[in-house]
Amino acid sequence: MSKYKIKKRIKAKKKMEGRMRDIISYNENKNKNFKPIVNDKEPWVLGDYERNSYCLYQNKKGSEIETLQLIVGRSTVQIWHQIQDDSKNKDDLPNKGEPFLEYIWTNRIPVNKERKKTRLRIEDFNYGMNDELRDKLTDFSLKVYWYIRVDKNNEGNIKKDDNDTEKEDEVIDKMENGGINKSENIEKWEKTIKRKDIIEKFHTVRHACKALEHLNKRYKNNNFVDNYSRIHEVS
C-alpha cells in the first residue's frame, strides 16, 4: 500500500472520529475531569452521529475508581459501569476491570425509519447531587424524544425514495423549530427514564429483551452482517 493511500485513510479516519464525538456533561464539579469509560457503543450505526454522555457517578476510594456513564445515542440509552483498581488482580474485579453494560433501553425504531433526523433527542435531564449516605445512583430523570413516520395505511414495507425522505426531514425540521405543531404522517414520541428503571430488575430485564430484539433486526441488515468487528461488539 502506498504512503499516499495510508495517509488518505488516516485522514479519513480522523475526520470521522471528529464527527462521531461525544458531548460530555457532568453532574458535579468534582467530575470536571471525567473521561468517558466507553465510546461508540452503537456500532450498528455506520454513518456519522453524535452521542451525549453524562457522568452519573464517579467515586475514588484509595486506588479504586468506580464510574457510571450514561449515553444517549441514536436509538438507545445506555448506562455503563466500571470498577478499576490497580492494586488488585484483574480477575478479582467485575469484568476484569473493563466497562460492562448495566442498562440499555431502545426506542425500537424500525431500521427503514432510523436516520439522523429521527434520532433520540434530549428534552430534559435532571439529577440530584451524589450523597455518600445514599445509594451511589441518585434519583434522576432523563426525558428523550424522537420523530417517526406513522404508517397509517400499513405502508411500512413500501420502499421510500430520496424525495420522500427529504420531505419527511423537512417536516421534522419544521416541527422541531416550532414551524408546525402537527403532521399527518410524522409524530413526536417521548420516553422518560428514571432511577427506578435502573434499579428495579424487572424494568431492566424487560428493556434489555426489547433492546436485544432491536439489535437482532440490525444484525440482519446486509451492511452489518459482513462486518465482524461490529457484530462482535454487539454480541
TORRODREN-7687 format. One record per residue: residue in one letter; x, y, z of N, C-alpha, C in turn. Coordinates in steps of 0.001 Angstrom, whole numbers, plus 500000, padded with zeros to 6 digits. Example, Ala and Ser with C-alpha at 12.3 -4.5 7.8 and 13.67 -1.06 7.14 Angstrom:
2
A513190494310507800512300495500507800513200496700507800 S512850497750507080513670498940507140512900500030507870 
END
This chain:
235
M500849498798500000500000500000500000500880501245500000 S500577502190499131501397503392499022501222504286500243 K502233505156500465502162506094501579500979507041501404 Y500689507380500142499582508283499863498270507685500338 K498058506398500035496818505743500439496725505635501952 I497861505354502597497875505244504065497507506584504690 K498126507656504204497830508987504741496382509364504497 K495864508967503332494487509285502989493533508590503938 R493824507319504272492969506562505194493025507148506600 I494222507515507035494381508101508370493610509404508461 K493697510225507406492984511498507382491481511284507426 A491000510295506657489566509997506646489107509503508001 K489928508664508656489576508130509970489478509244510991 K490447510166510975490434511280511918489235512178511684 K488883512359510417487717513179510095486460512552510645 M486315511221510510485154510515511030485112510571512545 E486282510376513196486329510425514651485910511791515155 G486222512842514388485835514187514779484331514362514751 R483667513708513782482221513819513682481530512952514719 M482109511774514992481477510839515913481954511127517331 R481780512353517759482292512759519055481206512675520125 D481644512594521349480725512607522476480591514018523015 I479375514389523384479139515639524090479062515283525567 I480033515730526332480157515295527719479531516312528661 S478747515816529624478172516666530661478531516068532021 Y478401516869533063478800516440534404477682516714535393 N477627515889536423476606516109537433477168516772538682 E478480516864538759479092517528539898480409518154539469 N480814519218540141482058519882539790483263518966539960 K483182518041540895484333517175541139484565516209539977 N483586516105539063483746515237537905484164516011536660 K484690517209536847485009518046535693486113517438534834 N486911516553535393487962515896534630487539514510534148 F486246514259534181485728512958533786486043512648532322 K486553511442532091486788510960530738485880509762530502 P485216509699529367484300508584529105484998507237529253 I484298506306529868484869504963530006484571504119528774 V483576504546527976483270503863526720482943504909525649 N483179504537524405482832505377523267482250504500522170 D481450505097521308480963504424520101480319503080520424 K479309503063521296478647501813521674477341501585520932 E477227502175519767476148501826518847476802501449517508 P477549500358517489478329500002516287477476499687515071 W476172499497515266475310499236514120474991500514513344 V475323501686513912475154502939513191476431503176512388 L476347503026511085477538503072510247477895504488509806 G476975505433509890477260506796509470477771507637510626 D477941508933510371478413509834511414477248510266512298 Y477508510420513570476472510811514516477113511290515810 E476330511945516636476814512418517925476117511683519047 R476846511495520130476285510900521328476424511897522473 N475484511843523397475570512656524610475911511742525771 S476980512070526486477408511270527631477310512074528915 Y476854511412529980476744512035531289477451511173532325 C478177511812533182478780511105534304477747511048535428 L477131509886535605476138509738536669476795509612538034 Y477975508996538044478634508753539333480101508434539093 Q480959509019539908482366508640539906482919508849541306 N483477507789541843483979507845543207485364507215543270 K486281507934543871487635507423544060487840507115545536 K488112505867545814488332505428547187489641504654547231 G490696505350547703492018504739547658492453504574546206 S492800503363545830493213503092544446492045502654543577 E490843502548544173489674502099543416488914503283542837 I488546503163541574487739504183540900486501503498540322 E485327503951540744484075503399540233483328504479539454 T482861504126538263482246505102537371480974504547536748 L479975505411536660478748505105535928478583506173534851 Q478523505752533596478381506677532479477087506400531723 L476302507442531523475070507329530759475309507855529350 I474835507118528360474990507517526959473616507606526310 V473373508699525619472185508831524775472666508807523337 G472395507708522643472852507559521275471754507857520283 R471851507232519115470847507499518085469518506840518414 S469552505606518908468286504912519192468294504204520540 T469351504361521336469426503694522633469886504639523731 V469466504309524951470007504926526157470731503819526909 Q471988504037527240472794503005527885473466503552529136 I473670502662530111474468503004531287475577501964531400 W476802502459531409477966501588531527478618501772532890 H479145500687533428479668500636534792481099500105534732 Q481974500713535470483357500232535521483937500413536911 I484649499395537368485378499459538636486835499126538349 Q487695500096538571489122499927538337489884499990539649 D490938499190539755491782499213540944493129498592540583 D494147499452540462495474498984540068496126498105541126 S495609498149542360496221497356543440495678495927543487 K494672495631542667494054494309542683494303493569541370 N494224492268541453494302491448540262493036491669539429 K493183491748538126492029491997537264490954490926537417 D491358489706537716490381488621537878489493488826539100 D489910489693540012489127489957541217488170491138541035 L488213491773539871487358492918539600486211492521538674 P485059493186538799483950492902537878484381493100536432 N484131492099535608484503492129534185485983492442533984 K486804491999534944488257492174534883488668493641534731 G487872494511535339488210495927535325487759496667534084 E487160495960533129486680496603531903485234497070532087 P484799498085531341483410498553531451482429497453531065 F481277497429531738480229496473531391478890497190531353 L477999496671530526476698497309530318475776497022531493 E475357498073532158474481497948533324473011498025532911 Y472731498814531880471336499048531491471292499491530029 I470235499070529323470029499541527961468535499622527679 W468143500706527013466767500894526546466839501365525108 T465906500942524288465866501397522906464465501847522545 N464383502814521636463066503256521178462494502298520131 R463270501286519741462819500222518827462347500781517486 I462950501836517055462581502414515770462967501442514654 P462094501215513673462409500290512579463649500732511800 V464356499764511239465581500052510512465339501035509372 N464236500867508658463981501712507490463529503122507856 K463359503394509160462956504740509597464047505407510439 E465119504691510680466171505214511547467205505982510727 R467399507238511087468403508079510440468652509286511345 K469466510193510883469874511328511702468692512146512195 K467727512418511307466595513270511674465651512599512670 T465661511273512725464754510565513643465488510103514895 R466660510653515135467478510243516279466825510633517602 L467306510028518672466880510437520007467401511839520297 R466553512651520887466933513992521298466613514160522775 I467408514933523470467222515134524907466377516376525139 E465246516171525807464397517316526149464724517842527533 D465022516935528458465293517372529826466099516303530546 F467017516721531412467792515794532227468030516429533584 N467457515820534626467592516323535986468169515239536877 Y468984515635537820469587514673538736469908515367540049 G470028514564541099470394515098542394471884514987542608 M472362515612543649473782515517543978474076514155544589 N475241513602544257475633512337544860475920512528546347 D475337511676547153475485511748548599475980510389549070 E477126510355549745477717509085550167476827508325551153 L475885509035551779474989508363552713473868507644551993 R473696507960550704472644507332549918473260506391548891 D472393505763548115472855504909547043473660505729546041 K474665505111545431475529505851544513474780506368543295 L473731505663542883472949506132541749471768506929542287 T471935508233542390470883509079542935469760509236541924 D468669509787542402467492509909541548467778510837540382 F467352510438539206467500511282538033466315511042537107 S466141511955536185465055511839535216465572512308533868 L465569511399532917466006511703531564464809511593530628 K464468512692529975463358512684529021463921512837527620 V463657511841526795464105511883525406462888511854524485 Y463093512292523269462015512242522283462620512008520906 W461770511589519978462214511363518608461015511496517683 Y461303511660516422460252511787515414460223510512514567 I459025510096514206458886508860513449457708508972512473 R457881508369511329456792508320510353455794507253510778 V454542507616510826453484506683511212452778506212509939 D452851504909509707452242504333508504450791503983508794 K449920504922508580448501504713508886447826503776507892 N448431503620506719447846502744505700448676501485505487 N449388501081506573450221499871506523451213499910505365 E451894501051505210452853501206504134454286501001504613 G454446500339505742455772500201506334456762499465505459 N456274498553504613457173497768503770457405498386502396 I456746499511502120456939500167500840458213500998500891 K459086500777499923460360501487499902460147502951499571 K460716503810500382460604505242500159461797505732499345 D461557506631498402462675507176497641463255508378498373 D464333508941497814465039510042498470464148511266498632 N463267511500497667462381512663497753461422512547498932 D460903511325499164460009511113500297460732511379501615 T461962510868501708462746511063502928463053512536503145 E463417513233502091463718514658502207462492515450502668 K461335515084502149460103515771502551459807515511504032 E460005514262504462459790513931505876460756514705506761 D462016514810506312463006515544507098462651517024507195 E462092517575506137461661518973506159460533519179507164 V459613518214507227458516518301508196459062518217509611 I460017517315509824460618517164511150461297518458511574 D462019519089510652462688520358510968461673521432511357 K460560521461510655459524522456510970458910522179512337 M458683520909512651458132520553513963459135520865515065 E460394520602514814461430520835515811461628522322516075 N461479523142515036461707524587515166460434525375515454 G459319524668515673458084525356516020457313525894514838 G457713525505513618457006525986512447455612525403512329 I455483524129512725454174523470512762454106522620514021 N452910522379514505452733521578515714452437520114515416 K451713519867514318451300518511513997451540518218512533 S451660516931512257451790516468510885450949515212510732 E450465514992509540449601513834509298450367512522509408 N451623512510508965452392511267508926453568511211509888 I453978512361510446455120512404511355454629512700512768 E455054511874513716454659512081515108455894512206516000 K455704512920517088456748513065518094456445512095519241 W457385511182519507457226510218520589458203510551521704 E457813510212522934458610510576524103458813509385525040 K459862509470525823460129508457526853460904509103527988 T460501508808529214461217509282530398461802508088531143 I463077508136531406463768507074532137464209507629533483 K463876506901534545464215507339535890465043506285536613 R465468506654537800466323505770538593465675504410538828 K464345504384539038463663503130539320463783502148538159 D463900502681536925464033501812535757465375501087535754 I466343501657536468467680501064536503467819500074537650 I467255500414538809467486499582539994466447498478540171 E465268498631539537464260497581539628464474496588538495 K464817495354538855465306494383537889464296494045536799 F463008494049537122462045493666536096462015494704534976 H462243495988535325462358497022534297463594496765533451 T464711496478534124465987496291533436465915495124532465 V465369493989532920465293492799532076464365493034530886 R463218493638531131462254493875530059462848494794528988 H463506495865529430464109496787528475465255496125527720 A466027495270528394467142494583527744466647493612526676 C465557492914526958464994491973525984464509492697524736 K463863493840524930463401494615523789464578495177523006 A465631495552523725466826496060523050467489494960522227 L467492493721522750468081492608522014467336492366520710 E466027492453520764465223492310519552465565493415518552 H465738494623519067466091495779518247467435495537517546 L468413495018518284469746494796517724469762493631516750 N468962492617517020468897491471516105468407491893514721 K467496492832514673466995493312513389468107494050512636 R468981494730513374470086495407512727471152494424512280 Y471239493311512951472185492260512545471816491717511175 K470540491682510858470080491157509576470339492121508427 N470693493369508761470989494345507728472263493932507001 N472247493912505675473382493435504893474661494209505157 N474539495504505449475727496309505711476374495950507036 F475653495259507871476118494952509217476642493518509321 V476025492605508595476359491189508702477804490927508333 D478303491608507311479639491328506810480744491973507623 N480392492742508625481404493429509405481566492725510742 Y482594491897510864482787491070512048482949491902513304 S483734492982513198484041493766514399482772494338515004 R481828494777514167480589495350514682479717494266515300 I479644493104514657478866492001515211479443491574516562 H480759491535516641481427491133517878481108492102519001 E481095493396518688480805494405519705479408494226520260 V478445493969519393477065493834519833476862492571520651 S477487491485520227477297490224520940477907490253522310 
END
